[in-house]
Amino acid sequence: MKKRLNELESRLTFQDDTIQELNKVLIHQQNQIDNLVSQVEQLKHYIQSMEPPTMEKPSEPPPHY
C-alpha cells in the first residue's frame, strides 16, 4: 500500500510539473500571437495609407508590336 501511495505521489508531482511547463509555453505562444496580430494590424494600416498606383495607358504601343 505504501509503495502504491508513493507511486501516486510521484505521478502527481510529475503531472504538476508538466502542467506548469505547458502553462509557461502557452503564455509564451499567446504573447507571440499578440505581437504578430499587432504587426499585421500595423501593416494593414500602412498599406491602406499608401496611395494606389496610377494606371496610365501608354500613348504608344511598345516597340515589339
Backbone as ProteinMPNN parsed JSONL, in Angstrom:
{"seq_chain_A": "MKKRLNELESRLTFQDDTIQELNKVLIHQQNQIDNLVSQVEQLKHYIQSMEPPTMEKPSEPPPHY", "coords_chain_A": {"N_chain_A": [[0.827, -1.195, 0.0], [1.915, 1.24, 0.795], [3.894, 1.572, -1.128], [2.349, 1.881, -3.394], [1.05, 4.303, -2.821], [3.254, 6.034, -2.761], [3.981, 5.861, -5.433], [1.756, 7.059, -6.673], [1.939, 9.645, -5.601], [4.324, 10.435, -6.733], [3.66, 10.432, -9.453], [1.717, 12.416, -9.452], [3.248, 14.662, -8.754], [4.923, 14.778, -11.0], [2.994, 15.278, -12.98], [2.026, 17.779, -12.141], [4.336, 19.348, -12.511], [4.576, 19.103, -15.268], [2.221, 20.346, -16.15], [2.697, 22.958, -15.265], [4.909, 23.632, -16.843], [3.785, 23.421, -19.419], [1.92, 25.456, -19.212], [3.609, 27.694, -19.095], [4.703, 27.61, -21.66], [2.385, 27.978, -23.17], [1.638, 30.589, -22.397], [3.832, 32.003, -23.424], [3.514, 31.485, -26.182], [1.04, 32.708, -26.624], [1.716, 35.357, -26.182], [3.421, 35.733, -28.35], [1.576, 35.421, -30.438], [-0.086, 37.612, -29.939], [1.733, 39.699, -30.444], [2.235, 39.265, -33.169], [-0.316, 39.681, -34.265], [-0.597, 42.375, -33.723], [1.473, 43.398, -35.35], [0.489, 42.697, -37.884], [-1.792, 44.283, -37.961], [-0.584, 46.823, -37.942], [0.775, 46.721, -40.395], [-1.416, 46.494, -42.088], [-2.677, 48.986, -41.733], [-0.635, 50.6, -42.693], [-0.488, 49.809, -45.393], [-3.046, 50.537, -46.241], [-2.812, 53.266, -46.056], [-1.215, 53.952, -48.106], [-0.915, 55.413, -51.353], [-2.848, 54.445, -54.122], [-1.386, 52.997, -57.034], [-1.125, 54.817, -60.079], [-2.736, 53.969, -63.028], [-1.793, 54.414, -65.938], [-2.426, 54.463, -69.386], [-0.22, 53.578, -71.939], [0.798, 55.928, -74.413], [1.772, 55.154, -76.835], [2.111, 52.011, -78.5], [4.174, 49.35, -77.26], [7.566, 48.864, -78.505], [7.859, 46.301, -79.632], [5.563, 45.666, -80.999]], "CA_chain_A": [[0.0, 0.0, 0.0], [2.805, 2.399, 0.872], [4.538, 1.693, -2.435], [1.344, 2.417, -4.322], [0.864, 5.703, -2.462], [4.438, 6.745, -3.233], [3.876, 5.93, -6.901], [0.738, 8.065, -6.998], [2.504, 10.957, -5.279], [5.335, 10.728, -7.744], [2.954, 10.76, -10.688], [1.074, 13.712, -9.254], [4.3, 15.669, -8.834], [5.316, 14.867, -12.405], [1.91, 15.93, -13.712], [2.031, 19.189, -11.749], [5.465, 19.978, -13.206], [4.244, 19.147, -16.691], [1.191, 21.372, -16.321], [3.345, 24.262, -15.112], [5.734, 23.857, -18.031], [2.866, 23.673, -20.527], [1.352, 26.775, -18.998], [4.628, 28.668, -19.5], [4.772, 27.575, -23.127], [1.153, 28.574, -23.654], [1.741, 32.033, -22.184], [4.805, 32.498, -24.397], [2.901, 31.435, -27.507], [-0.006, 33.727, -26.698], [2.407, 36.635, -26.344], [3.868, 35.794, -29.741], [0.387, 35.644, -31.263], [-0.498, 39.005, -29.736], [2.68, 40.547, -31.169], [2.012, 39.088, -34.608], [-1.57, 40.352, -34.6], [-0.285, 43.802, -33.719], [2.257, 43.692, -36.553], [-0.405, 42.606, -39.034], [-2.616, 45.497, -37.931], [0.261, 47.944, -38.369], [0.975, 46.59, -41.831], [-2.699, 46.772, -42.729], [-2.842, 50.439, -41.732], [0.387, 51.154, -43.589], [-0.897, 49.541, -46.779], [-4.226, 51.345, -46.517], [-2.436, 54.671, -46.156], [-0.467, 54.162, -49.348], [-1.727, 55.817, -52.491], [-2.853, 53.413, -55.156], [-0.617, 53.404, -58.211], [-1.939, 55.26, -61.208], [-2.631, 53.066, -64.162], [-1.877, 55.182, -67.176], [-2.215, 53.69, -70.604], [0.832, 54.199, -72.75], [0.286, 56.597, -75.6], [2.213, 54.375, -78.0], [2.356, 50.607, -78.162], [5.599, 49.034, -77.078], [8.262, 48.682, -79.783], [7.783, 44.958, -80.197], [4.315, 45.464, -81.753]], "C_chain_A": [[0.867, 1.252, 0.0], [3.488, 2.642, -0.479], [3.578, 2.324, -3.446], [1.106, 3.907, -4.058], [2.047, 6.544, -2.939], [4.418, 6.916, -4.762], [2.88, 7.002, -7.329], [1.247, 9.484, -6.708], [3.536, 11.381, -6.309], [4.679, 11.14, -9.063], [2.29, 12.133, -10.598], [2.096, 14.845, -9.371], [4.742, 15.874, -10.281], [4.244, 15.598, -13.22], [1.827, 17.421, -13.386], [3.151, 19.945, -12.467], [5.171, 20.138, -14.697], [3.211, 20.234, -16.979], [1.808, 22.761, -16.213], [4.183, 24.61, -16.347], [4.857, 24.162, -19.25], [2.222, 25.055, -20.411], [2.338, 27.869, -19.418], [4.722, 28.758, -21.02], [3.536, 28.253, -23.724], [1.18, 30.097, -23.517], [2.703, 32.65, -23.201], [4.196, 32.538, -25.805], [1.806, 32.484, -27.655], [0.607, 35.11, -26.858], [2.908, 36.808, -27.775], [2.694, 36.073, -30.674], [-0.066, 37.096, -31.146], [0.426, 39.965, -30.495], [2.474, 40.455, -32.676], [0.72, 39.774, -35.059], [-1.341, 41.86, -34.655], [0.502, 44.203, -34.969], [1.389, 43.656, -37.802], [-1.297, 43.852, -39.103], [-1.826, 46.718, -38.4], [0.499, 47.9, -39.871], [-0.299, 46.914, -42.602], [-2.931, 48.278, -42.821], [-1.84, 51.109, -42.67], [-0.03, 50.988, -45.05], [-2.109, 50.388, -47.153], [-3.882, 52.824, -46.697], [-1.663, 54.989, -47.44], [-1.426, 54.582, -50.456], [-1.72, 54.699, -53.526], [-2.056, 53.885, -56.374], [-1.56, 53.84, -59.325], [-1.679, 54.332, -62.387], [-2.851, 53.868, -65.448], [-1.636, 54.261, -68.363], [-1.121, 54.37, -71.412], [0.229, 54.809, -74.016], [0.673, 55.852, -76.881], [2.34, 52.913, -77.592], [3.844, 50.343, -77.992], [6.25, 48.71, -78.423], [8.118, 47.3, -80.395], [6.468, 44.702, -80.944], [4.448, 45.942, -83.157]], "O_chain_A": [[0.58, 2.213, -0.715], [3.636, 3.785, -0.911], [3.96, 3.184, -4.24], [0.976, 4.684, -5.004], [1.859, 7.642, -3.461], [4.786, 7.962, -5.297], [3.149, 7.766, -8.255], [1.007, 10.406, -7.487], [3.603, 12.546, -6.7], [5.112, 12.098, -9.703], [2.306, 12.907, -11.554], [1.834, 15.862, -10.012], [4.913, 17.007, -10.731], [4.566, 16.443, -14.056], [1.582, 18.235, -14.277], [2.938, 21.048, -12.969], [5.475, 21.166, -15.302], [3.336, 20.962, -17.964], [1.47, 23.648, -16.996], [4.162, 25.744, -16.826], [5.166, 25.069, -20.024], [2.012, 25.734, -21.416], [1.94, 28.861, -20.029], [4.811, 29.848, -21.587], [3.647, 29.017, -24.682], [0.782, 30.81, -24.439], [2.416, 33.703, -23.771], [4.354, 33.523, -26.526], [1.671, 33.086, -28.72], [0.075, 35.945, -27.59], [2.828, 37.898, -28.341], [2.812, 36.876, -31.599], [-0.392, 37.731, -32.149], [-0.037, 40.924, -31.112], [2.535, 41.465, -33.376], [0.682, 40.383, -36.129], [-1.85, 42.534, -35.55], [0.221, 45.237, -35.574], [1.54, 44.499, -38.685], [-1.522, 44.401, -40.182], [-2.335, 47.542, -39.16], [0.432, 48.929, -40.543], [-0.246, 47.544, -43.658], [-3.334, 48.785, -43.868], [-2.172, 52.075, -43.357], [0.068, 51.926, -45.842], [-2.184, 50.901, -48.27], [-4.582, 53.547, -47.406], [-1.488, 56.153, -47.802], [-2.584, 54.167, -50.493], [-0.683, 54.081, -53.768], [-2.069, 55.074, -56.694], [-2.652, 53.295, -59.484], [-0.54, 53.971, -62.684], [-3.967, 53.968, -65.958], [-0.757, 53.4, -68.338], [-1.106, 55.593, -71.548], [-0.715, 54.277, -74.601], [-0.033, 55.925, -77.887], [2.651, 52.622, -76.437], [4.672, 51.068, -78.544], [5.564, 48.326, -79.37], [8.253, 47.166, -81.611], [6.281, 43.608, -81.476], [3.497, 45.851, -83.933]]}, "name": "protein", "num_of_chains": 1, "seq": "MKKRLNELESRLTFQDDTIQELNKVLIHQQNQIDNLVSQVEQLKHYIQSMEPPTMEKPSEPPPHY"}
